[in-house]
Every structure is written in structure tokens, then in C-alpha cells.
Amino acid sequence: MAMFALNFYSPLVADQLRTQRKTATIRLGDKSAKYKKGMIVTVLVGVRYGQREKVFDAVIDKVEVKELRELSPREIEHDNPEIRRPEEMARFLGQLYNREVAEDETVTVIRFSQIIGSMF
């Protein structure tokens, strides 16, 4: 069986995930070919090319592709509870991706829900 993951590199995110304050991820580019509604993924936290910690398994509830400037405050809050505005999200993504991020860039909003209990 193929396994898919949502990887998060910041240790600060682990707590947001565990407390259900983070229920979405906003990724640069169109990721709709990779992530589909109903897909089961493992949510992982850890440094790139290093050990990762499994936080939980999740189901993808919604995958939506749009321009960063079109993000609603609610969509942004589901990704990062500390920010609300597209320009703040552009700065945040710029830090994550180590480059300038413009508000006209394409992003993918991936909403997910934790799966409680054993899947198998």
C-alpha cells in the first residue's frame, strides 16, 4: 500500500497539530495532483532529511487551489493561528521556502482531520 505524508519542518507546528489549532496546510504551487480529498496521510514533524516524528494519521477533507491573495482569514487561521491576512501569509511562506513570495502566486489549501484510534 502506498503511503503519503504531510511533512512539517518546524517543531512549533507539532504542538499546534496536537491541540487541533492547525487543521490545514497552505503550500506553494498546485499540489492537487498529489493530494486528493479522502486520501489518508501520515502527519509528520521533523527536520528536512532527518528524523521525523509521527503526530497522527489524517484524512484529507478538501484540496483547493487558488492565488495567495484569494485566501480568506479563516483559511489562513487554519494553517497558522497567529496570522490572518494574505500579506502576512506571503511573508510566512517566504520564510519557509527561503524566497520572496508574491500574493499572486498559486497556493494549495489542504484541509485535514485527525483520525482517532487504529486504522487497521
DOMARFI-502033 format. One record per residue: y, x, z of N, C-alpha, C in turn; residue in one letter. Coordinates in steps of 0.05 Angstrom, whole numbers, always signed. Layout:
% residues N
+--------+--------+--------+--------+--------+--------+--------+--------+--------+--------+
|    npy |    npx |    npz |   capy |   capx |   capz |    cpy |    cpx |    cpz | residu |
+--------+--------+--------+--------+--------+--------+--------+--------+--------+--------+
|      Y |      X |      Z |      Y |      X |      Z |      Y |      X |      Z |      A |
...
+--------+--------+--------+--------+--------+--------+--------+--------+--------+--------+
***
This chain:
% residues 120
+--------+--------+--------+--------+--------+--------+--------+--------+--------+--------+
|    npy |    npx |    npz |   capy |   capx |   capz |    cpy |    cpx |    cpz | residu |
+--------+--------+--------+--------+--------+--------+--------+--------+--------+--------+
|    -24 |    +17 |     +0 |     +0 |     +0 |     +0 |    +25 |    +18 |     +0 |      M |
|    +44 |    +12 |    -18 |    +69 |    +27 |    -19 |    +85 |    +21 |     +6 |      A |
|    +98 |    +42 |    +16 |   +115 |    +38 |    +40 |   +144 |    +44 |    +31 |      M |
|   +162 |    +27 |    +41 |   +190 |    +30 |    +35 |   +205 |    +33 |    +61 |      F |
|   +227 |    +48 |    +61 |   +242 |    +53 |    +85 |   +272 |    +49 |    +80 |      A |
|   +286 |    +42 |   +102 |   +315 |    +44 |   +103 |   +320 |    +67 |   +122 |      L |
|   +332 |    +89 |   +112 |   +337 |   +112 |   +128 |   +366 |   +113 |   +137 |      N |
|   +370 |   +119 |   +163 |   +397 |   +122 |   +174 |   +399 |   +149 |   +186 |      F |
|   +420 |   +165 |   +179 |   +421 |   +192 |   +188 |   +437 |   +197 |   +214 |      Y |
|   +453 |   +177 |   +222 |   +469 |   +180 |   +246 |   +454 |   +170 |   +270 |      S |
|   +452 |   +187 |   +291 |   +439 |   +177 |   +316 |   +454 |   +154 |   +329 |      P |
|   +480 |   +151 |   +324 |   +495 |   +129 |   +335 |   +485 |   +102 |   +325 |      L |
|   +474 |   +102 |   +301 |   +464 |    +78 |   +289 |   +439 |    +67 |   +303 |      V |
|   +423 |    +85 |   +315 |   +398 |    +76 |   +328 |   +403 |    +55 |   +349 |      A |
|   +424 |    +59 |   +365 |   +430 |    +40 |   +386 |   +439 |    +14 |   +375 |      D |
|   +456 |    +15 |   +353 |   +465 |     -9 |   +340 |   +442 |    -25 |   +329 |      Q |
|   +422 |    -11 |   +318 |   +399 |    -25 |   +307 |   +382 |    -38 |   +329 |      L |
|   +377 |    -23 |   +351 |   +361 |    -33 |   +373 |   +373 |    -57 |   +386 |      R |
|   +400 |    -58 |   +387 |   +413 |    -80 |   +401 |   +421 |   -103 |   +381 |      T |
|   +412 |   -101 |   +356 |   +417 |   -121 |   +336 |   +446 |   -124 |   +328 |      Q |
|   +462 |   -103 |   +334 |   +490 |   -103 |   +326 |   +493 |    -95 |   +297 |      R |
|   +473 |    -81 |   +286 |   +473 |    -73 |   +258 |   +450 |    -88 |   +245 |      K |
|   +456 |   -106 |   +227 |   +436 |   -122 |   +213 |   +439 |   -120 |   +183 |      T |
|   +454 |   -100 |   +174 |   +457 |    -96 |   +145 |   +464 |    -67 |   +141 |      A |
|   +460 |    -58 |   +116 |   +470 |    -32 |   +108 |   +484 |    -35 |    +81 |      T |
|   +506 |    -21 |    +79 |   +521 |    -21 |    +54 |   +518 |     +6 |    +42 |      I |
|   +506 |     +7 |    +18 |   +500 |    +32 |     +4 |   +517 |    +34 |    -21 |      R |
|   +525 |    +58 |    -28 |   +539 |    +63 |    -53 |   +520 |    +59 |    -77 |      L |
|   +530 |    +47 |    -98 |   +515 |    +43 |   -122 |   +499 |    +17 |   -121 |      G |
|   +486 |    +11 |   -144 |   +469 |    -13 |   -147 |   +440 |     -6 |   -139 |      D |
|   +432 |    -15 |   -115 |   +405 |    -10 |   -105 |   +387 |    -34 |   -108 |      K |
|   +395 |    -54 |   -125 |   +379 |    -78 |   -128 |   +352 |    -74 |   -141 |      S |
|   +349 |    -52 |   -156 |   +323 |    -47 |   -168 |   +303 |    -35 |   -147 |      A |
|   +314 |    -23 |   -126 |   +298 |    -11 |   -105 |   +291 |    -30 |    -82 |      K |
|   +310 |    -46 |    -74 |   +307 |    -64 |    -51 |   +308 |    -93 |    -61 |      Y |
|   +289 |   -109 |    -53 |   +287 |   -137 |    -61 |   +284 |   -155 |    -37 |      K |
|   +295 |   -180 |    -39 |   +292 |   -200 |    -18 |   +262 |   -204 |    -13 |      K |
|   +255 |   -205 |    +13 |   +227 |   -209 |    +21 |   +211 |   -184 |    +25 |      G |
|   +222 |   -161 |    +16 |   +208 |   -136 |    +19 |   +207 |   -127 |    +48 |      M |
|   +184 |   -116 |    +56 |   +181 |   -105 |    +83 |   +188 |    -75 |    +83 |      I |
|   +205 |    -67 |   +101 |   +213 |    -39 |   +102 |   +211 |    -29 |   +131 |      V |
|   +208 |     -3 |   +133 |   +209 |    +10 |   +159 |   +237 |    +21 |   +163 |      T |
|   +250 |    +15 |   +185 |   +277 |    +25 |   +191 |   +274 |    +51 |   +207 |      V |
|   +285 |    +72 |   +196 |   +282 |    +99 |   +208 |   +310 |   +111 |   +214 |      L |
|   +311 |   +128 |   +235 |   +335 |   +142 |   +241 |   +328 |   +172 |   +245 |      V |
|   +343 |   +189 |   +233 |   +339 |   +218 |   +237 |   +354 |   +234 |   +216 |      G |
|   +355 |   +260 |   +220 |   +370 |   +277 |   +202 |   +355 |   +279 |   +175 |      V |
|   +371 |   +283 |   +154 |   +361 |   +286 |   +127 |   +342 |   +311 |   +127 |      R |
|   +319 |   +308 |   +115 |   +299 |   +329 |   +112 |   +287 |   +338 |   +139 |      Y |
|   +290 |   +321 |   +159 |   +280 |   +328 |   +186 |   +263 |   +305 |   +197 |      G |
|   +256 |   +307 |   +222 |   +240 |   +286 |   +235 |   +256 |   +260 |   +236 |      Q |
|   +242 |   +238 |   +233 |   +254 |   +212 |   +235 |   +240 |   +196 |   +257 |      R |
|   +255 |   +178 |   +269 |   +244 |   +160 |   +290 |   +242 |   +132 |   +277 |      E |
|   +219 |   +120 |   +280 |   +216 |    +92 |   +271 |   +229 |    +74 |   +292 |      K |
|   +248 |    +58 |   +283 |   +262 |    +40 |   +301 |   +247 |    +13 |   +301 |      V |
|   +241 |     +2 |   +278 |   +226 |    -23 |   +276 |   +219 |    -28 |   +246 |      F |
|   +202 |    -47 |   +241 |   +197 |    -57 |   +215 |   +216 |    -81 |   +211 |      D |
|   +224 |    -85 |   +186 |   +242 |   -107 |   +180 |   +236 |   -120 |   +153 |      A |
|   +246 |   -144 |   +150 |   +244 |   -157 |   +124 |   +272 |   -158 |   +112 |      V |
|   +274 |   -154 |    +86 |   +300 |   -155 |    +73 |   +306 |   -184 |    +67 |      I |
|   +328 |   -194 |    +78 |   +336 |   -222 |    +75 |   +353 |   -227 |    +50 |      D |
|   +369 |   -207 |    +42 |   +388 |   -211 |    +20 |   +396 |   -184 |     +9 |      K |
|   +398 |   -182 |    -17 |   +408 |   -159 |    -31 |   +430 |   -168 |    -50 |      V |
|   +454 |   -158 |    -46 |   +477 |   -167 |    -62 |   +493 |   -143 |    -72 |      E |
|   +499 |   -142 |    -98 |   +514 |   -120 |   -110 |   +542 |   -130 |   -116 |      V |
|   +562 |   -115 |   -108 |   +590 |   -123 |   -113 |   +608 |    -98 |   -111 |      K |
|   +633 |   -102 |   -117 |   +652 |    -80 |   -113 |   +660 |    -78 |    -83 |      E |
|   +664 |    -54 |    -74 |   +671 |    -50 |    -46 |   +694 |    -68 |    -37 |      L |
|   +714 |    -70 |    -54 |   +738 |    -87 |    -46 |   +731 |   -116 |    -42 |      R |
|   +708 |   -125 |    -53 |   +700 |   -153 |    -50 |   +685 |   -159 |    -24 |      E |
|   +680 |   -139 |     -8 |   +665 |   -143 |    +17 |   +681 |   -159 |    +36 |      L |
|   +668 |   -178 |    +49 |   +681 |   -195 |    +69 |   +681 |   -180 |    +96 |      S |
|   +699 |   -187 |   +114 |   +699 |   -175 |   +141 |   +672 |   -178 |   +155 |      P |
|   +659 |   -201 |   +151 |   +633 |   -207 |   +163 |   +611 |   -188 |   +152 |      R |
|   +611 |   -184 |   +126 |   +592 |   -166 |   +114 |   +595 |   -137 |   +125 |      E |
|   +620 |   -129 |   +127 |   +626 |   -102 |   +137 |   +617 |   -100 |   +166 |      I |
|   +623 |   -121 |   +182 |   +616 |   -121 |   +210 |   +586 |   -119 |   +215 |      E |
|   +570 |   -131 |   +197 |   +541 |   -130 |   +199 |   +531 |   -101 |   +195 |      H |
|   +545 |    -86 |   +179 |   +538 |    -58 |   +175 |   +549 |    -40 |   +197 |      D |
|   +574 |    -43 |   +204 |   +587 |    -27 |   +224 |   +605 |    -44 |   +241 |      N |
|   +596 |    -51 |   +266 |   +611 |    -69 |   +283 |   +639 |    -59 |   +290 |      P |
|   +644 |    -34 |   +285 |   +671 |    -22 |   +292 |   +692 |    -27 |   +271 |      E |
|   +685 |    -34 |   +247 |   +705 |    -38 |   +226 |   +703 |    -65 |   +212 |      I |
|   +724 |    -73 |   +198 |   +725 |   -100 |   +186 |   +736 |    -99 |   +157 |      R |
|   +752 |    -79 |   +150 |   +767 |    -80 |   +125 |   +754 |    -62 |   +104 |      R |
|   +756 |    -70 |    +78 |   +744 |    -53 |    +56 |   +755 |    -25 |    +56 |      P |
|   +781 |    -21 |    +62 |   +792 |     +6 |    +61 |   +780 |    +24 |    +83 |      E |
|   +774 |    +11 |   +106 |   +761 |    +26 |   +128 |   +732 |    +32 |   +120 |      E |
|   +719 |    +14 |   +106 |   +692 |    +18 |    +97 |   +691 |    +41 |    +77 |      M |
|   +711 |    +42 |    +59 |   +713 |    +64 |    +39 |   +715 |    +91 |    +53 |      A |
|   +731 |    +93 |    +75 |   +733 |   +118 |    +90 |   +707 |   +125 |   +103 |      R |
|   +694 |   +104 |   +115 |   +668 |   +108 |   +129 |   +647 |   +118 |   +110 |      F |
|   +645 |   +105 |    +86 |   +625 |   +113 |    +66 |   +632 |   +141 |    +56 |      L |
|   +657 |   +147 |    +53 |   +666 |   +174 |    +44 |   +655 |   +196 |    +63 |      G |
|   +656 |   +190 |    +89 |   +646 |   +209 |   +109 |   +616 |   +212 |   +106 |      Q |
|   +602 |   +189 |   +102 |   +572 |   +190 |    +99 |   +563 |   +205 |    +74 |      L |
|   +577 |   +200 |    +52 |   +569 |   +211 |    +27 |   +584 |   +237 |    +20 |      Y |
|   +602 |   +246 |    +37 |   +616 |   +272 |    +34 |   +632 |   +272 |     +8 |      N |
|   +646 |   +251 |     +2 |   +663 |   +250 |    -22 |   +682 |   +226 |    -19 |      R |
|   +702 |   +226 |    -36 |   +721 |   +204 |    -37 |   +707 |   +179 |    -47 |      E |
|   +712 |   +156 |    -35 |   +700 |   +131 |    -43 |   +723 |   +112 |    -49 |      V |
|   +724 |   +101 |    -73 |   +745 |    +82 |    -81 |   +736 |    +53 |    -76 |      A |
|   +756 |    +36 |    -73 |   +750 |     +8 |    -68 |   +739 |     -7 |    -92 |      E |
|   +741 |     +5 |   -116 |   +729 |     -8 |   -140 |   +701 |     +1 |   -146 |      D |
|   +690 |    +17 |   -128 |   +662 |    +27 |   -132 |   +642 |     +4 |   -126 |      E |
|   +619 |     +6 |   -139 |   +598 |    -13 |   -135 |   +583 |     -6 |   -109 |      T |
|   +577 |    -26 |    -93 |   +561 |    -23 |    -69 |   +539 |    -44 |    -68 |      V |
|   +519 |    -38 |    -53 |   +497 |    -58 |    -48 |   +497 |    -65 |    -19 |      T |
|   +498 |    -91 |    -13 |   +496 |   -100 |    +15 |   +467 |   -109 |    +19 |      V |
|   +453 |    -96 |    +37 |   +425 |   -102 |    +43 |   +424 |   -114 |    +71 |      I |
|   +418 |   -140 |    +73 |   +416 |   -153 |    +99 |   +386 |   -152 |   +107 |      R |
|   +380 |   -147 |   +132 |   +353 |   -145 |   +141 |   +350 |   -157 |   +169 |      F |
|   +325 |   -165 |   +176 |   +318 |   -176 |   +202 |   +294 |   -161 |   +213 |      S |
|   +296 |   -155 |   +238 |   +274 |   -141 |   +252 |   +249 |   -159 |   +253 |      Q |
|   +226 |   -147 |   +249 |   +201 |   -161 |   +252 |   +190 |   -156 |   +280 |      I |
|   +186 |   -177 |   +296 |   +177 |   -174 |   +323 |   +146 |   -176 |   +323 |      I |
|   +133 |   -159 |   +338 |   +104 |   -160 |   +340 |    +91 |   -144 |   +318 |      G |
|    +65 |   -144 |   +318 |    +49 |   -129 |   +299 |    +47 |   -143 |   +272 |      S |
|    +49 |   -128 |   +251 |    +45 |   -140 |   +224 |    +16 |   -141 |   +216 |      M |
|     -1 |   -123 |   +227 |    -29 |   -122 |   +218 |    -48 |   -125 |   +242 |      F |
+--------+--------+--------+--------+--------+--------+--------+--------+--------+--------+
***
